[in-house]
Amino acid sequence: MSETGKGDRRVVVTGIGILSPIGIGCDAFWQSIAEGRSGIARIEQIAHTAVPGNIAGEIKEFTESTARKTYLKAQRKSLKVMCREIQLGVASAVLALESSGLELQQIDRTRLGVDFGANQMFSPVETLKEACRACVDEQTGRFVYEKWGPEGMPRLEPLWLLKYLPNMPACHIAIMADAQGPSNSLTHAEASGNLAMGEAARVIQRGCADVMIAGSTGAWIHEVKCLHSALWDDLADSQEPPERWCRPFDKNRTGQVVGEAACSLIFEEESHARSRGATIYGTVLGSGGSCVRDRDVVPKVRQALANAMRMALEDAGLSPADIGHIHAHGTGSRRGDRDEALAIRDVFGARADQIPVTSLKSYTGNSGAGCGPLELAASLLGFQHGVVPPTLNFEEPDPECPLAVVTGAPQPATTKTVLNVNVTQLGQASALVVAAE
């Protein structure tokens, strides 16, 4: 085994399952990208939220009815213990397995594992109404915390907690696939997906599994989460049509747009995949992660991103010159995009003027934990068509973001190696390097 611990076990991507605001499944998803069609619009799930204009990237085709009748038909009895984020994650794993062509009955289930990322999850406000009401002092109108245990909690539905645990997507996926190998859940907001995929690759490289279901799920379209975003995030607000609100790296960007998405990828040991004639979308070459804060606990996003990118390149045994394009985090945030652009220049130097950069969030908004695998999927599907997907709404370059942003038409993918990058406001960054044949 090599010093990196990888040995000769190469990890390839053999399946992709997508649920996104621009389509469910690879074909619909890619068609939207090819046509430059955004999925950002007015929210239909919730009548009123705290985000400007009630605008988000919403998966409108995924409803309680379609989940039960189509996407999670075999799991419909378990839907009562799955919130929307969990349902999206499990459905993406179902689609990924179908995409891979794996015959689960013919593989060793002890060599099949799951590594999945998720956000912190919240229950709908109405599910807490009666429990909270029971804890209010009638005379003062104040919430009495001492009443929560004896009087509030008994009014919650018995399986309430199981619907909102961020480790449950991995649990339900493992049950669905009878995956008896290594399993883990990661909750690092937007950094979760790349971290989960990097860990899944290492599990295979160490020889602990032959196949891993890797991915993440995230949804910011929720009363409480939207309120948090309105208070803490740099949110877009515009008089233009919703599809033009998210403008990564553009000089006139006004902030990010919330969204929801889930994406699973099937990671497989190369010889295992080739022996069954699997379609190979790409090879996982390296991963990196970093969290940086100063002594006053102030996040250092630029440094964290640079660290993660350098680690991923080193893990892959590549130099910046070997990367064909960067799939950036690119939310449309004024400060966030600037910090990311500077981090890219820190790593790539003068080549940052030439290397193509794109951001899928211009189509989907920011789904939190759900973004990383989805963005990698966009690049891998782009490789199949020989192109790098363009960024929507990039019209005027920002001197503070001196990058070669792909805009307008897709750009030819002359080098089919992508550096996929994500970061959180708290300074947690992740990166993954994947190459197509």
C-alpha positions in Angstrom: 0.0 0.0 0.0 1.2 3.5 -0.8 2.0 6.2 1.7 -1.4 7.7 1.1 -3.1 4.5 2.1 -4.8 4.2 -1.3 -2.9 1.1 -2.6 -4.1 0.0 -6.0 -7.8 0.2 -5.3 -9.1 3.0 -7.6 -12.5 4.3 -7.0 -14.9 5.1 -9.9 -18.4 6.6 -10.1 -20.9 4.2 -11.7 -24.3 5.7 -10.8 -25.9 9.1 -10.3 -29.3 9.9 -8.6 -30.5 13.4 -8.7 -33.5 15.3 -7.2 -33.1 19.0 -7.9 -35.1 22.2 -8.7 -34.2 21.8 -12.4 -35.1 18.1 -12.7 -35.4 14.7 -11.2 -33.0 12.2 -12.8 -29.9 12.7 -14.9 -31.8 13.3 -18.2 -34.1 16.0 -17.0 -31.4 17.6 -14.9 -29.0 17.9 -17.8 -31.6 19.0 -20.2 -32.3 22.0 -18.0 -28.6 22.9 -17.8 -28.3 22.5 -21.6 -31.2 24.8 -22.1 -30.1 27.3 -19.5 -33.3 26.9 -17.5 -33.3 28.0 -13.9 -35.3 26.3 -11.1 -35.5 29.4 -8.9 -39.1 30.6 -8.5 -41.7 31.4 -5.9 -42.1 28.8 -3.2 -45.2 26.6 -3.4 -44.7 24.3 -0.3 -45.1 27.2 2.2 -47.3 30.2 1.8 -45.1 32.6 3.7 -41.4 32.6 4.6 -38.9 35.1 5.8 -36.8 35.1 2.7 -37.2 38.0 0.3 -40.0 37.5 -2.2 -40.6 34.0 -1.0 -38.2 32.9 -3.7 -36.2 29.7 -3.7 -35.0 26.7 -5.7 -37.8 24.2 -5.0 -38.2 20.6 -6.3 -41.8 21.1 -7.4 -42.2 17.6 -8.9 -41.5 15.9 -5.5 -44.7 16.0 -3.5 -46.2 13.8 -0.8 -48.2 12.0 -3.6 -45.3 11.5 -6.0 -43.0 10.3 -3.2 -45.5 7.7 -2.2 -46.6 6.6 -5.7 -43.3 7.0 -7.7 -40.0 7.8 -6.1 -40.3 5.9 -2.8 -43.1 3.5 -3.7 -41.2 0.5 -2.1 -40.5 2.6 1.0 -44.0 4.1 1.4 -44.6 2.5 4.8 -41.6 4.2 6.1 -42.5 7.7 4.9 -44.2 8.5 8.2 -40.8 8.6 9.8 -39.1 10.6 7.1 -39.2 14.3 6.8 -38.8 15.9 3.4 -35.0 16.0 3.5 -34.7 12.4 4.4 -37.2 11.4 1.7 -35.1 13.3 -0.9 -31.9 11.6 0.2 -33.4 8.1 0.1 -35.0 8.8 -3.3 -31.7 10.0 -4.7 -30.0 6.7 -3.5 -32.8 4.7 -5.2 -32.2 6.6 -8.4 -28.4 6.2 -8.1 -28.7 2.4 -7.7 -31.0 2.2 -10.7 -28.5 4.3 -12.7 -25.6 2.1 -11.7 -27.1 -1.1 -13.0 -26.0 -2.9 -9.9 -27.8 -6.2 -9.1 -27.9 -6.0 -5.3 -28.8 -9.7 -5.1 -25.5 -10.6 -6.7 -23.1 -8.6 -4.5 -21.8 -9.2 -1.0 -23.9 -6.9 1.2 -21.2 -6.8 3.8 -19.0 -5.0 1.2 -21.7 -2.4 0.5 -21.7 0.7 2.6 -23.2 4.2 2.9 -21.6 7.6 3.6 -24.1 10.5 3.6 -24.2 14.2 4.4 -27.1 16.2 5.8 -28.1 19.4 7.4 -29.5 19.9 10.9 -33.2 19.2 10.4 -36.2 21.0 11.9 -39.8 19.8 12.3 -42.7 21.9 10.9 -43.8 24.6 13.4 -47.3 23.2 13.7 -46.1 19.8 15.0 -44.8 21.7 18.1 -47.8 23.9 18.7 -49.7 21.8 21.2 -46.6 20.8 23.1 -45.4 24.4 23.4 -48.9 25.6 24.4 -48.9 23.2 27.3 -45.8 24.8 28.6 -47.0 28.4 28.7 -47.9 30.0 32.0 -51.5 31.2 31.7 -50.9 34.3 33.8 -47.7 35.6 32.4 -47.9 34.1 28.9 -44.2 33.0 29.2 -42.8 29.6 28.3 -42.0 27.6 31.3 -39.1 25.3 30.5 -39.7 23.0 33.5 -43.0 22.0 32.0 -41.5 20.7 28.8 -40.6 17.2 30.1 -43.8 16.4 32.0 -46.4 18.3 30.0 -44.9 19.3 26.6 -43.2 16.2 25.3 -46.1 13.8 25.9 -48.1 15.9 23.3 -45.6 15.1 20.5 -46.2 12.2 18.2 -44.4 9.1 19.4 -41.9 8.9 16.5 -41.4 12.6 16.2 -37.6 12.6 16.8 -36.9 9.9 14.2 -38.3 12.1 11.4 -35.7 14.9 11.9 -32.4 13.2 12.8 -29.6 14.0 10.3 -28.2 10.5 10.5 -31.5 9.0 9.3 -30.9 9.4 5.5 -27.9 7.0 5.8 -30.0 4.7 8.1 -32.9 4.4 5.7 -30.6 4.1 2.7 -28.7 1.2 4.3 -32.0 -0.5 5.2 -33.3 0.0 1.6 -30.2 -1.5 0.0 -29.5 -4.0 2.9 -26.0 -2.4 3.0 -24.2 -4.2 5.8 -20.8 -2.5 5.3 -19.3 0.7 6.7 -21.8 3.5 7.3 -21.5 7.1 8.4 -23.3 10.4 8.5 -21.7 13.8 8.2 -23.4 17.1 9.2 -21.2 20.0 8.1 -23.7 22.1 6.2 -22.5 22.8 2.6 -19.2 21.0 3.2 -21.0 17.8 4.0 -21.3 16.3 0.5 -17.7 16.5 -0.5 -16.6 15.2 2.9 -19.0 12.3 2.6 -17.8 11.4 -0.9 -14.1 11.7 0.1 -14.7 9.4 3.1 -16.6 6.9 1.0 -13.7 6.8 -1.5 -11.2 6.2 1.4 -13.3 3.3 2.7 -13.1 1.6 -0.6 -9.4 2.4 -1.0 -8.6 0.8 2.4 -10.3 -2.4 1.3 -13.2 -2.1 3.7 -15.9 -2.1 1.0 -16.3 -2.6 -2.8 -19.3 -0.3 -3.3 -20.4 2.8 -1.4 -23.5 4.9 -1.7 -22.2 8.4 -1.2 -24.1 11.7 -1.3 -26.1 14.3 0.7 -29.4 15.9 1.1 -30.4 19.4 2.1 -33.4 21.7 2.2 -33.6 25.3 3.3 -37.3 25.7 2.4 -38.7 25.6 5.9 -40.2 28.2 8.1 -37.5 28.1 10.7 -34.6 27.7 8.3 -35.8 30.5 6.1 -36.0 32.7 9.2 -32.4 31.8 10.2 -31.3 32.6 6.6 -33.1 35.9 6.7 -31.3 36.8 10.0 -27.8 35.4 9.2 -27.3 35.0 5.5 -26.5 37.3 2.7 -29.8 36.8 0.8 -30.6 38.0 -2.7 -33.3 40.6 -3.1 -34.2 42.0 -6.6 -36.9 43.4 -8.7 -36.0 41.2 -11.6 -37.6 37.8 -12.4 -36.7 35.1 -9.8 -34.6 33.1 -12.3 -32.2 36.1 -12.4 -31.8 36.5 -8.7 -28.8 34.2 -8.2 -25.7 35.7 -9.9 -22.5 34.0 -8.7 -19.4 36.2 -9.1 -21.3 38.9 -11.0 -20.5 42.5 -10.1 -24.2 43.1 -9.5 -25.0 40.1 -7.3 -27.1 40.8 -4.3 -26.9 37.5 -2.3 -27.7 33.9 -2.3 -31.0 32.1 -2.9 -32.2 29.2 -0.6 -33.0 25.9 -2.2 -33.3 22.1 -1.7 -31.7 19.1 -3.4 -30.4 15.6 -2.9 -27.8 13.7 -4.9 -26.3 10.2 -4.5 -23.4 8.7 -6.4 -22.4 5.1 -6.5 -18.7 4.7 -5.8 -17.2 1.4 -6.8 -13.8 -0.2 -6.8 -12.6 -0.1 -10.4 -12.1 -3.8 -11.1 -15.5 -4.6 -9.5 -17.1 -2.1 -11.8 -15.3 -3.1 -15.0 -16.0 -6.8 -14.3 -19.8 -6.1 -14.7 -19.4 -3.7 -17.6 -20.6 -0.7 -15.7 -20.7 2.8 -17.2 -18.0 4.8 -15.5 -18.7 8.5 -15.1 -15.3 9.4 -13.5 -12.5 8.4 -11.2 -12.2 9.9 -7.7 -8.6 11.1 -7.4 -8.4 13.0 -4.2 -10.2 14.9 -1.4 -9.5 17.6 1.2 -11.1 19.3 4.1 -10.3 22.2 6.4 -11.9 24.4 9.1 -10.2 27.7 10.0 -11.0 30.2 12.6 -8.8 32.8 14.3 -8.3 33.2 18.1 -11.5 35.1 18.3 -13.4 32.3 16.6 -13.9 34.3 13.5 -14.2 32.1 10.4 -11.5 32.4 7.8 -13.3 31.2 4.7 -10.6 32.1 2.3 -7.9 30.2 4.2 -10.2 27.2 4.7 -11.0 27.0 1.0 -7.3 27.3 0.0 -6.3 24.6 2.5 -9.0 22.2 1.2 -8.1 22.7 -2.4 -4.4 22.2 -1.8 -5.1 19.0 0.2 -7.3 17.6 -2.5 -4.7 18.3 -5.1 -2.0 16.8 -3.0 -4.1 13.7 -2.3 -4.7 13.3 -6.0 -1.0 13.7 -6.8 -1.9 16.6 -9.2 -0.8 20.2 -9.6 -3.1 23.2 -10.4 -2.1 22.9 -14.0 -3.8 19.5 -14.2 -7.3 20.7 -13.3 -9.6 21.3 -16.3 -12.2 23.4 -14.4 -13.3 24.4 -10.9 -16.9 23.8 -9.9 -17.1 26.6 -7.3 -19.3 27.0 -4.3 -20.5 30.3 -5.9 -23.6 31.3 -4.0 -23.9 34.9 -5.2 -23.0 36.2 -1.8 -21.1 39.5 -1.9 -18.5 38.5 0.6 -18.6 34.8 0.1 -17.9 34.9 -3.7 -15.1 37.4 -3.1 -13.4 35.2 -0.5 -13.7 32.1 -2.8 -12.3 34.0 -5.8 -9.3 35.1 -3.7 -8.8 31.5 -2.4 -8.8 30.2 -6.0 -6.1 32.7 -6.8 -4.1 31.8 -3.7 -4.0 28.2 -5.0 -3.9 28.6 -8.8 -1.9 31.9 -9.0 -1.9 33.5 -12.5 -3.7 30.5 -13.9 -6.9 31.7 -12.1 -7.2 34.1 -15.1 -7.7 31.1 -17.5 -9.1 28.1 -15.7 -12.8 27.8 -16.3 -15.0 28.3 -13.2 -18.7 27.5 -13.0 -21.5 27.4 -10.3 -24.6 25.3 -10.4 -26.2 27.4 -7.7 -27.2 29.9 -10.3 -29.8 27.3 -11.5 -30.8 25.8 -8.1 -30.0 28.1 -5.2 -28.1 26.9 -2.2 -29.5 23.7 -0.7 -27.0 23.5 2.1 -25.7 20.0 2.6 -27.3 18.9 -0.7 -25.1 21.0 -2.9 -21.7 19.2 -3.3 -22.6 15.9 -4.9 -25.2 17.7 -7.1 -22.6 20.0 -8.4 -20.1 17.2 -9.0 -22.9 15.4 -11.0 -23.3 18.4 -13.2 -19.7 18.4 -14.1 -19.6 14.6 -14.7 -22.6 14.8 -16.9 -21.0 17.7 -18.7 -17.9 15.6 -19.3 -20.2 13.0 -21.0 -21.2 15.8 -23.4 -17.7 17.1 -23.7 -18.5 20.5 -22.0 -18.3 22.5 -18.8 -21.7 23.8 -17.8 -22.1 27.5 -17.9 -23.1 29.8 -15.0 -26.4 31.6 -15.3 -26.7 35.4 -14.9 -23.0 36.2 -15.0 -23.0 39.4 -17.1 -20.6 41.9 -15.6 -17.2 40.7 -14.2 -16.4 41.9 -10.7 -12.8 43.2 -10.2 -13.0 41.6 -6.7 -13.7 38.2 -8.3 -11.0 38.0 -11.0 -12.0 34.5 -12.4 -12.7 33.0 -15.8 -16.4 32.3 -15.2 -18.0 30.1 -17.8 -21.1 31.9 -19.1 -23.5 31.9 -22.0 -22.9 28.6 -23.9 -21.2 25.6 -22.4 -17.4 25.6 -22.8 -15.5 22.6 -24.3 -14.0 20.4 -21.6 -10.5 20.0 -23.0 -9.2 18.5 -19.7 -11.8 16.3 -18.0 -10.7 16.8 -14.4 -12.8 18.8 -12.0 -12.0 20.3 -8.6 -15.4 20.5 -6.8 -15.4 23.0 -3.9 -17.8 23.9 -1.1 -17.6 25.9 2.1 -19.8 27.1 5.0 -20.0 30.5 6.6 -18.4 29.0 9.7 -15.2 28.3 7.8 -15.6 24.6 7.0 -14.4 23.8 3.5 -14.3 20.6 1.4 -12.9 19.7 -2.0 -12.9 16.7 -4.3 -11.0 16.0 -7.5 -12.6 13.7 -10.0 -11.5 12.9 -13.6 -13.4 11.4 -16.5 -11.9 9.1 -19.1 
